[in-house]
Amino acid sequence: VPQLGPQLPPRLAQQPWHLLYSTGRDGFSLRTLYRSGARPDSPALLLIRDTEAQAFGAFSATAIRSSSGFYGTGETFLFSFCPELKVFRWTGRNDFFVNGDVNLLMVGGGSGRFGLWLDADLHHGGSQPCETFDNETLSQREEFCIQDLEMWGLA
């Protein structure tokens, strides 16, 4: 979280963050992650470590929630710590920021590809270059197994 501070929108840079959800504490469940969300207007930071020790994730300017379509703003971004911090910001080509239901959470998209996706049990996910963020694959492989996942929100 401290490394990502300078990448956040300036209005959030000095705000206190707290852990809303952790697979180590709360188990592996997308439904539980949604229930753990903060206020609807509160931003969220998803931090993921896969079984190959790669760290990456997403920032959403709005709470991560179940929805019937894409939501979010151009402040949303993807990032990877592979090996140093890389941030992938909105390209303006589409507004496929965040979309989730009980089976899948997606961040970024276009042409059938998702910048980041997570399955319902939070055991598997994937990352592909997408039009929303013009990102690189966030993990070493396009599909990965999740070792740890955390969601942080504003205190």
C-alpha positions, -999 to +999 in steps of 0.1 A: +000+000+000+028+026+008+043+021-027+010+027-044+003+059-024+019+082-050-001+065-078-035+072-061-056+102-070-042+132-050-074+135-029-067+100-015-029+102-010-029+110+027-060+090+036-058+061+061-065+026+045-077-004+064-080-041+055-116-050+045-110-085+033-082-111+034-083-147+022-061-156+052-087-142+076-120-144+057-115-175+034-117-177-003-150-164-015-160-137-040-194-133-022-176-126+011-153-101-006-184-082-019-200-083+015-168-069+031-169-039+008-168-004+023-193+025+017-204+026-020-184+058-026-152+045-010-124+034-033-109-001-031-075-015-036-072-052-045-038-068-038-031-103-051-001-127-047-002-158-069+014-191-062+045-181-082+050-152-057+040-125-083+022-095-067-003-074-087-038-059-085-062-031-092-074+002-078-110+011-082-122+046-073-155+030-062-163+001-039-159-034-054-194-048-057-217-072-076-233-055-106-252-061-138-227-041-159-195-023-158-190+006-134-162+028-122-142+058-133-111+067-153-092+068-120-093+030-120-059+013-128-041-020-128-006-025-114+021-051-111+052-055-089+071-076-115+099-069-106+092-031-098+060-013-097+043-007-131+010+011-133-015+008-162-039+037-164-071+042-184-065+046-222-099+063-228-107+036-255-136+022-235-152+024-200-150-013-190-136-005-156-151-031-131-178-057-134-187-085-111-213-111-103-213-141-080-192-161-105-166-136-118-150-103-110-135-085-140-113-053-142-107-039-176-118-054-209-123-052-246-124-077-275-132-106-251-101-101-230-099-089-194-071-070-177-078-090-145-104-116-137-110-136-106-133-166-102-161-172-076-139-192-052-109-168-056-086-197-063-081-189-100-077-158-120-063-144-152-048-114-168-045-104-205-036-072-223-069-052-226-081-020-244-092-003-211-056-001-197-033-013-225-017-034-198+008-061-199-002-095-185+000-088-147+013-123-137+039-145-154+011-166-170-023-155-185-040-178-159-028-180-123-037-196-090-042-172-061-022-176-029-033-145-010-058-117-018-066-086+001-090-058-004-082-024+013-106+005+017-105+039+033-108+040+070 
